[in-house]
Amino acid sequence: MALFTLSAAGLASTSLLLLVLYFAYTVVYNLFFHPLRNFPGPILHRATRLTYLYRTMRGKMPFAILPMHDRYGPVVRIAPDQLAFLDLAAWKDIYGRRNDLLKGAPVGDGDHDELLKSAHGAAGVDELSKDPRFYHIDGVDESILSESRANHARLRRQLLPGFSDRAMREQAPMIEKYVTLLVQRLREIATAPAQKSADMLCWYSWTTFDIIGDLAFGEAFGYLASGDNDGKQPWIDALTAVYTGPAVVFCKLVSITGYVFPVLARLFPAMAAHNQGGIDKIRRRMALPERRPDLIQGLVDKNDQDWDSSLTIQQIAGTAGIVVLAGAETTTKLITATTYFLLKNPEALARATAEVRGAFKSADDITLMSATPTTIPYVLACLNESLRRYPPAGVGLPRVTPPGGAMIAGVFVPENTAVAVWQLAMNHAEQYWEAPYEFRPERFLDEGKTKYAKDRTEAMQPFSVGPRNCIGRNMAYAEARLVIAQVLYNFDLTLAEPEKADSLNWLNQNAYVIWDTPPMRVFLKEASKKPSEAEKV
């Protein structure tokens, strides 16, 4: 027994020693022999990926990028095999389509490299592939978010009709009925005998998810109809956790989703129930006898003759889930942030409110098609400035350089390197923006071209660029304009706890894939009638 104990202790000691030696070897290799050894960056980030993982899991990594650029320059090594770029040319070089990439070299061996081979294709690429560590989940069917170049193009073609201008006009009544319901529910709070605040994050979230649920699944989630202002949204929370939760992000970054997810599915039946719920919704949508002008009719039709095989119900449900998350969660962040910035900037709030109430004679006149950049240009400027200050995805969305490497912003980057532009850093860089930490909607109007001549508005790309940019950009803008216009027209708003907002700052949030957004509570008061309306009574 003593011999066995001694052997076990010796084995443990030997294992620990080998682990320490391996870690030391990795550090030495990363600092002095790695292909990226000459790129500048904090030593702890260059030496080991643990620092990057630590900051990412705490939701602090997006805030660390700009100080790194300020110290080390436009290209920073933020992990042993990862670079961040702060250069306008990097947007197109990383995310755009290009014809100058080196082709034909083998990618390498190992699970990660096999994923890269699949993403790049055997004959080379005309764009950088998405980093599978960030986008791929082992055992989960690929969706439009994580598909290879060729399959993504086919999926996008099938989805495009649902995001066309014609489709948006046909979808307008569906969208408007939920915004009308939002106003109705907010009016119930505003006119209640006892004054109470409304969590606008919650109400905006219910609105955007009901809209996108109807457009993607053929049925609303019913949050606006049944909501009681307590912030409960189980399906939304589950969907967000599955794709963007910190634990999921960690598992993907260390490539253990294939081991962890099957265990979680057994330990937490709610995950399986959530997935099955999406499949059930899609089955009900596909069973509808009539065609609908919604977002996934093209997927249901499966009319792409280039598709090698029919889409599975899981693939359709997965893509619909991504459409729901991307279309609702990000729009919610935009509308909530815009409301917050307006309430924190009284002059901007007064101007936006006056513009809306002057542009429309009644709330019924405010529609998806009438709330345009021409009729309410200052509201659009406020939305753009909110996107700059608070991009829905503040992180860098990583791509991977192909075999043979690639030139990015005039710098040669070796193969298999994760590269990204971090939006939060780009949107607040002093070389691209005047007063970058102030809310100045005028910078996006003609009147601000002289005062804000330094601004490089092309630095802000909240919907990304290139062939994988956000397919729902126009819908997001239209929906946000409609919601903000209706809210400003019908209500006077004030922050419920302005002194708390000043001391704690609502913007002091953690940022993972998307923001961990806290409640944003306001007091609502029905807007006074305009003189023109009072004269009609």
C-alpha positions as CSV (number, residue, x, y, z in Angstrom):
1,M,0.0,0.0,0.0
2,A,2.9,2.4,0.8
3,L,4.5,1.6,-2.5
4,F,1.2,2.3,-4.3
5,T,0.8,5.6,-2.4
6,L,4.4,6.6,-3.2
7,S,3.9,5.7,-6.8
8,A,0.7,7.8,-6.9
9,A,2.4,10.7,-5.3
10,G,5.4,10.4,-7.7
11,L,3.0,10.2,-10.6
12,A,1.2,13.4,-9.5
13,S,4.6,15.2,-9.0
14,T,5.8,14.1,-12.4
15,S,2.6,15.2,-14.0
16,L,2.8,18.6,-12.3
17,L,6.4,19.0,-13.4
18,L,5.6,18.1,-17.0
19,L,2.7,20.6,-16.9
20,V,4.9,23.3,-15.7
21,L,7.6,22.5,-18.3
22,Y,5.0,22.5,-21.0
23,F,3.7,25.8,-19.9
24,A,7.2,27.3,-19.8
25,Y,7.9,25.9,-23.2
26,T,4.7,27.4,-24.6
27,V,5.6,30.8,-23.1
28,V,9.1,30.8,-24.5
29,Y,7.9,29.6,-27.9
30,N,5.2,32.3,-28.1
31,L,7.5,35.1,-27.1
32,F,10.6,34.2,-29.1
33,F,9.8,31.6,-31.9
34,H,6.1,32.1,-32.8
35,P,5.4,33.5,-36.3
36,L,3.8,36.5,-34.6
37,R,6.8,37.1,-32.3
38,N,7.6,40.5,-33.9
39,F,4.1,42.0,-33.5
40,P,3.9,44.3,-30.4
41,G,1.5,43.8,-27.5
42,P,1.3,43.3,-23.7
43,I,3.7,40.6,-22.7
44,L,1.1,38.6,-20.8
45,H,-1.1,38.6,-23.9
46,R,1.8,37.6,-26.2
47,A,3.0,34.9,-23.8
48,T,-0.1,32.9,-23.2
49,R,-3.8,32.8,-24.2
50,L,-4.9,32.7,-20.6
51,T,-4.8,36.5,-20.2
52,Y,-7.1,36.9,-23.2
53,L,-9.4,34.2,-21.9
54,Y,-9.5,35.8,-18.4
55,R,-10.4,39.3,-19.7
56,T,-12.9,37.8,-22.2
57,M,-14.7,35.8,-19.5
58,R,-14.9,38.9,-17.3
59,G,-16.5,40.9,-20.1
60,K,-13.6,43.4,-20.1
61,M,-11.7,42.6,-23.3
62,P,-13.4,45.1,-25.6
63,F,-12.4,47.9,-23.2
64,A,-8.8,46.9,-23.2
65,I,-8.2,47.1,-26.9
66,L,-8.1,50.8,-27.5
67,P,-5.6,51.5,-24.7
68,M,-3.4,48.7,-26.3
69,H,-3.6,50.5,-29.7
70,D,-2.8,53.8,-28.0
71,R,0.4,52.2,-26.6
72,Y,1.5,49.7,-29.3
73,G,0.1,51.1,-32.5
74,P,-2.5,50.1,-35.1
75,V,-1.6,46.4,-35.0
76,V,-1.6,44.7,-31.6
77,R,-1.0,41.1,-30.7
78,I,-3.8,40.4,-28.2
79,A,-3.2,36.7,-27.9
80,P,-0.4,34.4,-29.1
81,D,-2.1,33.7,-32.4
82,Q,-4.4,36.8,-32.6
83,L,-4.1,40.3,-33.9
84,A,-6.3,43.4,-33.5
85,F,-6.3,46.1,-36.1
86,L,-7.1,49.8,-35.8
87,D,-6.9,50.9,-39.4
88,L,-9.7,51.9,-41.9
89,A,-8.2,49.6,-44.6
90,A,-8.5,46.6,-42.2
91,W,-12.3,46.6,-42.5
92,K,-12.1,45.6,-46.2
93,D,-9.0,43.5,-46.0
94,I,-10.3,41.4,-43.1
95,Y,-14.1,41.2,-43.9
96,G,-14.3,42.0,-47.6
97,R,-14.0,39.9,-50.7
98,R,-10.5,39.9,-52.3
99,N,-8.7,38.3,-55.2
100,D,-5.1,38.6,-53.9
101,L,-5.0,35.8,-51.3
102,L,-2.3,33.1,-51.7
103,K,-3.9,29.8,-52.6
104,G,-3.3,26.1,-52.6
105,A,-1.1,25.5,-49.6
106,P,-2.2,22.8,-47.1
107,V,-3.7,24.2,-43.9
108,G,-2.2,21.8,-41.4
109,D,-3.3,19.0,-39.1
110,G,-5.4,18.8,-36.0
111,D,-9.1,19.4,-35.3
112,H,-8.9,23.2,-35.5
113,D,-7.0,22.9,-38.8
114,E,-9.5,20.5,-40.2
115,L,-12.2,23.0,-39.5
116,L,-10.1,25.6,-41.3
117,K,-9.7,23.3,-44.3
118,S,-13.4,23.0,-44.5
119,A,-13.9,26.7,-44.2
120,H,-11.2,27.7,-46.7
121,G,-11.8,25.0,-49.2
122,A,-9.2,23.0,-51.1
123,A,-8.7,25.4,-53.9
124,G,-8.3,28.6,-51.9
125,V,-10.6,31.4,-51.0
126,D,-11.6,35.0,-51.9
127,E,-12.3,36.0,-48.3
128,L,-10.9,35.2,-44.9
129,S,-12.8,32.5,-43.2
130,K,-14.5,32.9,-39.9
131,D,-12.5,31.6,-36.9
132,P,-14.1,28.3,-36.0
133,R,-13.1,28.7,-32.3
134,F,-15.4,31.7,-32.1
135,Y,-18.3,30.6,-34.3
136,H,-18.4,26.8,-34.4
137,I,-20.1,24.6,-31.8
138,D,-19.2,20.9,-32.0
139,G,-22.3,18.7,-32.5
140,V,-24.5,21.6,-33.5
141,D,-25.6,22.0,-37.1
142,E,-24.0,25.0,-38.9
143,S,-26.2,28.0,-39.5
144,I,-25.8,31.2,-41.6
145,L,-23.5,32.5,-38.7
146,S,-21.0,29.7,-39.0
147,E,-21.4,28.1,-42.4
148,S,-18.5,27.8,-44.9
149,R,-18.1,30.4,-47.7
150,A,-20.1,28.5,-50.3
151,N,-22.9,27.3,-48.1
152,H,-23.2,30.8,-46.5
153,A,-23.7,32.3,-50.0
154,R,-26.5,29.8,-50.7
155,L,-28.2,30.4,-47.4
156,R,-28.0,34.1,-47.9
157,R,-29.5,34.0,-51.4
158,Q,-32.4,32.0,-50.0
159,L,-32.9,34.6,-47.2
160,L,-32.4,37.7,-49.3
161,P,-36.0,37.9,-50.6
162,G,-37.3,38.2,-47.1
163,F,-35.1,41.3,-46.4
164,S,-35.8,43.1,-49.7
165,D,-37.5,46.5,-49.9
166,R,-40.6,44.9,-51.3
167,A,-40.7,42.3,-48.5
168,M,-40.3,45.1,-45.9
169,R,-43.3,46.9,-47.4
170,E,-45.4,43.7,-47.2
171,Q,-44.1,43.1,-43.6
172,A,-44.9,46.6,-42.4
173,P,-48.4,45.8,-41.1
174,M,-47.0,42.9,-39.0
175,I,-44.3,45.1,-37.6
176,E,-46.5,48.1,-36.9
177,K,-49.1,46.1,-34.9
178,Y,-46.5,45.2,-32.3
179,V,-45.2,48.7,-32.0
180,T,-48.8,49.9,-31.6
181,L,-49.2,47.3,-28.8
182,L,-46.0,48.5,-27.2
183,V,-47.4,52.1,-27.1
184,Q,-50.6,50.7,-25.6
185,R,-48.8,48.8,-22.9
186,L,-46.6,51.8,-22.1
187,R,-49.7,54.0,-21.9
188,E,-51.1,51.6,-19.3
189,I,-48.0,52.3,-17.2
190,A,-48.1,56.0,-17.8
191,T,-51.7,56.4,-16.8
192,A,-51.7,54.0,-13.8
193,P,-53.0,55.6,-10.6
194,A,-49.8,54.9,-8.8
195,Q,-46.7,56.1,-10.6
196,K,-44.3,53.3,-11.5
197,S,-41.3,53.1,-13.7
198,A,-41.0,51.0,-16.9
199,D,-37.9,49.0,-17.7
200,M,-37.5,50.1,-21.3
201,L,-34.9,47.4,-22.0
202,C,-37.6,44.8,-21.1
203,W,-40.3,46.4,-23.2
204,Y,-38.1,47.0,-26.2
205,S,-36.9,43.5,-26.0
206,W,-40.4,42.1,-25.9
207,T,-41.3,44.2,-28.9
208,T,-38.4,43.3,-31.1
209,F,-38.7,39.6,-30.2
210,D,-42.4,39.5,-30.9
211,I,-41.8,41.1,-34.3
212,I,-38.9,38.9,-35.3
213,G,-40.7,35.8,-33.9
214,D,-43.6,36.5,-36.2
215,L,-41.3,37.2,-39.2
216,A,-39.1,34.2,-38.6
217,F,-41.3,31.5,-37.0
218,G,-44.7,32.7,-38.1
219,E,-45.9,33.3,-34.6
220,A,-45.1,35.9,-31.9
221,F,-43.7,34.9,-28.6
222,G,-46.5,36.8,-26.9
223,Y,-44.3,38.8,-24.6
224,L,-46.0,42.2,-25.2
225,A,-49.5,40.7,-24.7
226,S,-48.7,38.9,-21.5
227,G,-45.8,40.9,-20.1
228,D,-46.3,42.3,-16.6
229,N,-43.2,44.6,-16.5
230,D,-41.2,42.2,-14.5
231,G,-38.7,41.4,-17.2
232,K,-39.3,37.6,-17.6
233,Q,-38.4,36.3,-21.0
234,P,-37.4,32.7,-20.7
235,W,-37.0,31.8,-24.4
236,I,-35.0,35.0,-25.1
237,D,-32.7,34.3,-22.1
238,A,-32.2,30.7,-23.2
239,L,-31.5,31.7,-26.8
240,T,-29.0,34.4,-25.8
241,A,-27.2,32.0,-23.4
242,V,-26.9,29.3,-26.0
243,Y,-25.2,31.6,-28.5
244,T,-23.5,34.4,-26.6
245,G,-23.4,33.4,-22.9
246,P,-19.9,33.7,-21.2
247,A,-19.8,29.9,-20.4
248,V,-20.5,29.1,-24.1
249,V,-17.9,31.6,-25.3
250,F,-15.3,30.0,-23.0
251,C,-16.1,26.5,-24.2
252,K,-15.8,27.6,-27.8
253,L,-12.5,29.5,-27.3
254,V,-10.9,26.5,-25.7
255,S,-12.5,24.1,-28.2
256,I,-14.3,21.9,-25.7
257,T,-17.9,22.4,-26.8
258,G,-18.0,18.8,-28.2
259,Y,-17.3,17.5,-24.7
260,V,-19.3,19.9,-22.6
261,F,-22.5,20.4,-24.6
262,P,-23.7,16.7,-24.5
263,V,-23.2,16.8,-20.7
264,L,-25.0,20.1,-20.3
265,A,-27.9,18.8,-22.4
266,R,-28.3,15.9,-20.0
267,L,-27.8,18.0,-16.8
268,F,-30.1,20.9,-18.0
269,P,-33.1,19.6,-19.8
270,A,-34.1,23.2,-20.5
271,M,-31.4,23.4,-23.2
272,A,-32.9,20.4,-25.0
273,A,-36.4,21.8,-24.5
274,H,-35.3,25.2,-25.9
275,N,-33.8,23.5,-29.0
276,Q,-36.9,21.4,-29.5
277,G,-39.1,24.5,-29.0
278,G,-37.4,26.1,-32.0
279,I,-37.9,23.0,-34.1
280,D,-41.6,22.8,-33.1
281,K,-42.0,26.5,-34.1
282,I,-40.5,25.8,-37.5
283,R,-42.7,22.8,-38.1
284,R,-45.8,24.9,-37.4
285,R,-44.5,27.6,-39.7
286,M,-43.8,25.1,-42.5
287,A,-47.3,23.6,-42.1
288,L,-49.0,26.9,-42.9
289,P,-50.9,26.5,-46.1
290,E,-50.3,30.1,-47.4
291,R,-47.0,31.8,-48.4
292,R,-46.0,34.5,-46.0
293,P,-43.9,37.6,-46.8
294,D,-41.6,36.8,-43.9
295,L,-37.9,36.3,-43.4
296,I,-37.6,32.5,-44.0
297,Q,-40.0,31.8,-46.8
298,G,-36.9,31.3,-49.0
299,L,-35.5,28.7,-46.6
300,V,-38.9,26.9,-46.5
301,D,-39.1,26.8,-50.3
302,K,-35.6,25.3,-50.5
303,N,-35.5,26.5,-54.1
304,D,-31.8,26.9,-54.5
305,Q,-30.8,24.5,-57.2
306,D,-27.1,24.7,-56.2
307,W,-27.8,23.2,-52.8
308,D,-26.3,19.8,-52.7
309,S,-28.9,18.4,-50.3
310,S,-32.1,19.5,-48.7
311,L,-31.8,21.5,-45.5
312,T,-32.7,19.6,-42.4
313,I,-35.3,20.8,-40.0
314,Q,-32.5,21.4,-37.5
315,Q,-30.6,23.6,-40.0
316,I,-33.7,25.6,-40.8
317,A,-34.5,26.0,-37.1
318,G,-30.9,26.9,-36.3
319,T,-30.7,29.6,-39.0
320,A,-34.1,30.9,-37.9
321,G,-32.8,31.1,-34.3
322,I,-29.8,33.1,-35.5
323,V,-32.1,35.4,-37.4
324,V,-34.2,35.9,-34.3
325,L,-31.2,36.6,-32.1
326,A,-29.4,38.9,-34.5
327,G,-32.6,40.7,-35.6
328,A,-34.0,41.2,-32.1
329,E,-31.3,41.4,-29.6
330,T,-29.1,43.8,-31.5
331,T,-32.1,46.1,-32.4
332,T,-33.1,46.1,-28.7
333,K,-29.6,47.2,-27.7
334,L,-29.8,50.0,-30.3
335,I,-33.2,51.3,-29.3
336,T,-32.5,51.1,-25.5
337,A,-29.1,52.9,-25.9
338,T,-30.6,55.6,-28.0
339,T,-33.3,56.2,-25.4
340,Y,-30.7,56.4,-22.7
341,F,-28.4,58.8,-24.6
342,L,-31.4,61.1,-25.4
343,L,-32.4,61.1,-21.7
344,K,-28.9,61.9,-20.7
345,N,-28.6,64.8,-23.3
346,P,-31.7,67.1,-22.8
347,E,-30.9,69.2,-25.8
348,A,-30.8,66.2,-28.1
349,L,-34.0,64.8,-26.5
350,A,-35.8,68.1,-27.1
351,R,-34.7,68.4,-30.7
352,A,-35.6,64.7,-31.5
353,T,-39.0,65.1,-29.8
354,A,-39.7,68.3,-31.6
355,E,-38.7,66.8,-34.9
356,V,-41.0,63.8,-34.5
357,R,-44.0,65.8,-33.2
358,G,-43.6,68.3,-36.0
359,A,-43.3,65.7,-38.8
360,F,-46.5,63.8,-38.0
361,K,-50.0,65.0,-37.3
362,S,-51.0,61.9,-35.4
363,A,-49.5,58.7,-34.1
364,D,-51.4,56.9,-36.8
365,D,-49.3,58.7,-39.4
366,I,-46.1,57.2,-38.0
367,T,-45.5,54.0,-40.0
368,L,-42.6,51.9,-41.1
369,M,-42.7,53.6,-44.5
370,S,-43.3,57.2,-43.3
371,A,-40.6,57.3,-40.5
372,T,-37.8,57.7,-43.0
373,P,-34.4,59.4,-43.0
374,T,-36.0,62.2,-44.9
375,T,-38.9,62.9,-42.5
376,I,-36.9,62.4,-39.2
377,P,-33.2,62.9,-40.1
378,Y,-32.2,63.9,-36.6
379,V,-33.6,60.7,-35.1
380,L,-31.5,58.8,-37.6
381,A,-28.5,60.8,-36.6
382,C,-29.2,59.9,-33.0
383,L,-29.4,56.2,-33.9
384,N,-26.1,56.4,-35.8
385,E,-24.4,58.2,-32.9
386,S,-25.8,55.5,-30.5
387,L,-24.4,52.8,-32.8
388,R,-21.0,54.5,-32.6
389,R,-21.0,54.9,-28.8
390,Y,-22.7,51.6,-28.1
391,P,-22.2,49.1,-31.0
392,P,-24.4,46.1,-30.5
393,A,-21.3,43.8,-30.8
394,G,-18.4,45.7,-29.3
395,V,-16.0,42.7,-29.7
396,G,-13.8,41.9,-32.6
397,L,-15.4,39.3,-34.9
398,P,-12.3,37.2,-35.8
399,R,-11.4,35.9,-39.2
400,V,-8.4,33.6,-40.0
401,T,-5.7,34.2,-42.5
402,P,-5.5,31.5,-45.3
403,P,-2.6,29.3,-46.2
404,G,0.4,31.4,-47.2
405,G,-0.8,34.4,-45.1
406,A,-2.3,37.6,-46.3
407,M,-1.7,41.4,-46.4
408,I,-3.9,43.3,-44.1
409,A,-3.7,47.1,-43.9
410,G,-0.3,47.0,-45.5
411,V,1.1,44.4,-43.1
412,F,1.9,40.8,-43.9
413,V,0.1,38.4,-41.5
414,P,1.2,34.7,-41.4
415,E,-1.3,32.0,-42.0
416,N,-3.7,30.7,-39.4
417,T,-3.7,34.0,-37.5
418,A,-7.0,35.3,-36.0
419,V,-7.5,38.9,-37.0
420,A,-10.2,41.4,-36.2
421,V,-11.3,45.0,-36.0
422,W,-12.7,45.7,-32.6
423,Q,-15.7,48.0,-33.1
424,L,-15.7,49.6,-29.6
425,A,-12.0,50.7,-30.1
426,M,-12.5,51.9,-33.7
427,N,-15.6,53.9,-32.7
428,H,-13.7,55.8,-30.0
429,A,-10.3,56.3,-31.5
430,E,-9.3,60.0,-31.4
431,Q,-7.6,59.8,-34.8
432,Y,-11.0,59.1,-36.4
433,W,-13.5,61.1,-34.2
434,E,-13.8,64.5,-32.7
435,A,-14.9,64.3,-29.0
436,P,-15.2,60.5,-29.3
437,Y,-16.8,60.0,-25.8
438,E,-19.5,62.6,-26.2
439,F,-22.9,62.1,-27.8
440,R,-23.0,64.4,-30.8
441,P,-25.6,63.3,-33.4
442,E,-24.8,66.4,-35.5
443,R,-21.7,64.7,-36.7
444,F,-23.9,62.6,-39.0
445,L,-25.7,65.6,-40.4
446,D,-24.7,68.1,-43.1
447,E,-24.7,70.8,-40.5
448,G,-21.9,69.1,-38.6
449,K,-19.5,68.6,-41.6
450,T,-17.4,71.7,-40.7
451,K,-17.3,71.2,-36.9
452,Y,-16.7,67.5,-37.2
453,A,-14.5,67.6,-40.3
454,K,-12.0,65.3,-38.5
455,D,-14.6,62.5,-38.2
456,R,-14.1,59.5,-40.5
457,T,-17.6,58.1,-40.5
458,E,-16.5,55.1,-42.5
459,A,-14.6,53.9,-39.4
460,M,-18.0,52.9,-37.9
461,Q,-19.2,49.6,-39.4
462,P,-21.8,48.3,-36.9
463,F,-23.2,45.9,-39.5
464,S,-19.7,44.8,-40.7
465,V,-18.7,44.9,-44.4
466,G,-18.2,42.4,-47.2
467,P,-20.2,39.4,-48.3
468,R,-21.1,38.4,-44.7
469,N,-22.3,41.8,-43.5
470,C,-25.6,42.0,-41.7
471,I,-28.4,41.0,-44.0
472,G,-31.0,42.8,-41.8
473,R,-29.4,46.3,-41.8
474,N,-32.3,48.1,-43.5
475,M,-34.9,46.4,-41.4
476,A,-33.0,47.2,-38.1
477,Y,-32.9,50.9,-39.0
478,A,-36.5,51.0,-40.1
479,E,-37.7,49.2,-37.0
480,A,-35.6,51.5,-34.7
481,R,-36.8,54.7,-36.4
482,L,-40.4,53.5,-36.0
483,V,-40.1,52.6,-32.3
484,I,-38.2,55.7,-31.3
485,A,-40.6,58.0,-33.3
486,Q,-43.7,56.4,-31.7
487,V,-42.3,56.6,-28.2
488,L,-41.2,60.2,-28.5
489,Y,-44.5,61.2,-30.1
490,N,-46.6,59.6,-27.4
491,F,-44.6,60.1,-24.2
492,D,-42.5,62.4,-22.2
493,L,-39.7,60.4,-20.6
494,T,-37.3,60.9,-17.7
495,L,-34.8,58.5,-16.1
496,A,-36.4,56.9,-13.1
497,E,-33.2,57.2,-11.0
498,P,-31.2,60.0,-12.6
499,E,-28.9,60.3,-9.6
500,K,-28.1,56.6,-9.7
501,A,-27.6,56.7,-13.5
502,D,-25.1,59.6,-12.9
503,S,-23.2,57.8,-10.2
504,L,-23.2,54.2,-11.6
505,N,-23.5,55.0,-15.3
506,W,-25.8,52.7,-17.3
507,L,-23.0,52.3,-19.8
508,N,-20.8,50.6,-17.3
509,Q,-21.5,47.2,-18.6
510,N,-19.7,44.0,-19.3
511,A,-19.3,43.1,-23.0
512,Y,-19.1,39.5,-24.1
513,V,-20.3,38.7,-27.7
514,I,-23.0,41.3,-27.0
515,W,-23.5,43.6,-24.1
516,D,-24.7,42.3,-20.7
517,T,-27.3,45.1,-20.6
518,P,-28.8,46.1,-17.3
519,P,-32.4,47.4,-16.9
520,M,-33.0,51.0,-18.0
521,R,-35.9,52.3,-16.0
522,V,-37.8,55.5,-17.0
523,F,-40.9,57.4,-15.9
524,L,-43.5,57.8,-18.6
525,K,-46.0,60.7,-19.0
526,E,-48.5,61.0,-21.8
527,A,-47.3,63.7,-24.2
528,S,-49.3,67.0,-24.2
529,K,-51.4,67.6,-27.2
530,K,-49.8,69.8,-29.9
531,P,-51.6,73.1,-30.6
532,S,-52.8,71.8,-33.9
533,E,-54.4,68.8,-32.2
534,A,-56.0,70.9,-29.4
535,E,-57.7,73.1,-32.0
536,K,-59.5,70.1,-33.5
537,V,-61.2,69.2,-30.2
